[in-house]
Each structure stands twice: as structure tokens, then as C-alpha cells.
Amino acid sequence: MSKTQTTIRLEESDYKEAREILNFIGMSYSQAVNMFNRMIVLNKGLPFEAKIPNDKTVAAMKEALELEGEYVTLDDLKREHEAVSN
């Protein structure tokens, strides 16, 4: 299967965080984009629902943005992974 090159514009901070997360799970950004693209083809659309969130979801999103309640950071996940791996 032949490949094509494309250019996309992303928020820099999101891109960097996504790359870090993907690296943590052993996947390159390019592999993830190819997987997402393939899922669009297989699903003949987005591989998830894209709709306006309900009030409960909006409240959860606001809570996440305000960092209220319990949350886990990427560093927390890395430490936990390292502890389990050792």
C-alpha cells in the first residue's frame, strides 16, 4: 500500500502531551494517526460519537478543568508503571 505525506496544524501543547502518552504506551504519533485514519475508513465515519455533551458530562468536564476531586497525572501513571515493572 502506498503512503502519502500530509501536513496538519495542532495545538503545540496538546501535540507534545499526546506524543508523550503515545510514547509511554509504545506507539509513535504516526502510528496513532494511521490507526485513527483506518478506523474512520472501517467505520465509514468517526470511530466514536461526536455529539453535544449532556449536563452531567459538562459538569464532569468543568470539574476536570478545575482539577477538583481526585485525578491522576501522567507522572503518577509513569511512577505506577515503573513500580510494577521493577
Protein Blocks (a to p, Z undefined) as FASTA:
>chain_A
ZZddddddddfklmmmmmmmmmmnopafklmmmmmmmmmmmnopafbdcddddfklmmmm
mmmmnogajdddfklmmmmmmmmmZZ
